[in-house]
């Protein structure tokens, strides 16, 4: 066997591996070990090498979806350290892999019609224009950083998947596997944190206990679990044999949400669970084995509730012991409307310096804790019009040629969109919006593949050479 043939076979095997579930599990396992080790620099370096290899050796960018989804889970601290230059150096393998990828691989031709590309770009424009003509006090640097983080980054990843994505595996299964394994990773991290707190003698049933995973606080990680739980039901539909193991996983994840003491997350998680059970029942309604296993599972849940009802009622009682006013959201919503009425067309912008100072340090920019009020308060009517367009195209993608994976993605989005009405998730770049945008790109690729419409363009090098030749011709 020649060296070139051996290299080609090795690349083909690597390509097959990154399109498999073991690869997704490997990413999750590496992320957990690096998170647990609490060495962020080493974590970025290790993940940088893995990501760089995938970018350099594989044209299909779909295997980067689990990487981008789970890489942030290595962050064990609430704030990044002051000296970021060494962390930037650790990302050099990613940069090198990206350059190789752009130079060597042909891109797909981008399609604007009936996709999320145009609304996403318009949303970035609306965010950039937010605060125009507003008399409110603003920080220009904060505005720029958050337009890049919340707007540009998710859209850039969406475009990247569209440009270099292929359909080498079943997109629905791959997407569902990513979400389920991400949910397992998040649950294991939550169990580690909550179990550690209990071992230290902390009353984890008390509402004063606020668990945090570093990358995700007690609002963020329940949002992730809520979205991932929907895909547990996707695999329950595959076979009745999956019902009990995935039901057990869902139960553990629900307990992780319960101990987060987030009222909104708990309410919308229950809604997601109810929708998931209905969907699974519809898909398996003609299977008698499903009904037998479902009855066994419900019996187990009833016994669990019977023996642990006191504990559960204590936790839920503590969680709902106070009302919405205790979170201060009502004042934030009034403040958002004040900023909207002050500048109805463009709002106060994403650099707005608000009244509650700690929100700047916790969120990076002033969060009104609601999709609706953040849109009105930060982008005004211009942003509202664009957001309506964004949602129309988002759910057009979900319901156009709806497959099973899309149905459970919609169930996940019921919880996400509902919780975002009273939380910050819609305007959180990592992990929420990046994952949603990449999933939408994957669904669009799948739809285009079914129609035989993923035409190849040129490599970046070929494109630049052709542009240079056109420019020389015009000069001559």
C-alpha positions, 0 to 999 in steps of 0.5 A: 500500500502506497503512502498516499493510499494509506493517507486517503484511507485514513482520511476516509475512516476519520470522515466516517468517524466524525459522522458517527455517534461515538464521535459525539460521545467522545466530544462530550466525554472530553468536555466533561473531563476538561470541565471537571479538571478546572484547567480552562487553558488546557481545555481550550488547547485540547479542543482547539486541536480536535476542532482544527483536525476536523476542519482541516481533514473533513469538507463537511462542516456538519461534524462541527455542530457537536463540537461548537455545541459542547465546547463551551461546556468546558468553562467552569468559571462565571467570568473569563480571566483578565489575561486572554492572550494565552487563551487566544494562542490556544485557539491557533489550531482552530484558526489554522484548520479554518484557513486550510478549510476555506482554502482547500474545499469547495463551498456550496452556493448559498440560497437566499430564497425560503431560508433563514439567511436574509432574516438573520442578516436583517436581524444583525442590521437591526441590532447594529441600528439599535439605539440610533437617535436614542437619548439614553446613556450608551456604551459603544464598546458594549454595543459592538461586542454584543452585536458581534456575540449575539448577532454576528456569531450565530449567523456566521456559524449558520452560513458556515454550515450552509456553505460547507455542509453535506448530507453524509448521514441522516441529518435528523438522527445526527441532530437528535444525537447531538442534543441527547448527548449534550443533555447527558453532558449537562445533566452529569455536570449538574449532578456533579455540582449539586451532589458536591453541594449536598456532600458539603452539607448545603441545603440543596432544597432551599431556594437560596441554593443557586447551582451554577456550572460555570458556562451556565447559571441556574437559568441557562443550564435548565434551558439546555436540558429543557431543549435536549429532553425533547429529543429523548422522546425522539429516540423513544419513538424509534423503538419501545426498547428505548422507552425505559432508558430514555425515560430514566434519563429524562427523570434525572434531567428533570430533577436537575431542573428542579434543583435549579430552583428556576420557576420559569424553567420548571414550568416550561420543562413540564410543558415540554415533557407533556408535549413529548409524551403526547408525540410519542404516544401518537407515533406508537399508538398502534404498538401494544408493547409501547402501551405495556412499557408506558404503563410500567413507566407511569407506575414507576413514576407514581411510586416515586412520587408516593415515596418522595412526595414530601421532598418534592413538595418541599423543593417546589414549595421553596421554588414557588414561595415568592412571586414574579416581583421578587426577581425584579422582572416587572421593573425591567419590563417597565424600564424596557417600555420607557426606552421604547416610548423614548425612541420608538423606532430604534429603542435604546440599543444593546449598549444601553446602560440601565438602572440595575448595575449588576445586570451589566456584569452578569449578562455582558449587556443590559438584559430586559429578561424577555424576548418581547421587551428586549426587542422593543427596548433595544431595537424598537419597531424596526427590530420588532418587524425584523423579529416577526420575519425571523420567526416566520422563516424559522418555523417555515423551516421547521414545518416545511416537509416536516420530518420526525426530528423537526417535530421534536425540534419544535417541541424543544422550541415550545419550551425555549420560546416560552421560557424566553418570554421571561428570560434572556435565552433569545439574546444569548449567543452561546449556547442557545442561539448558535445551536438553534441557527446550526440546527436550522442550517442542517434542516435546510441542507436536508431539504435541499438534498431531498430536492437535489439542490446543493450545487457546488461553487468554488474554493475561496482561492479560486473565487479570489483569483477569478475576482482578481482577473476581472479586476485586471480586465477592467483596469486594462 
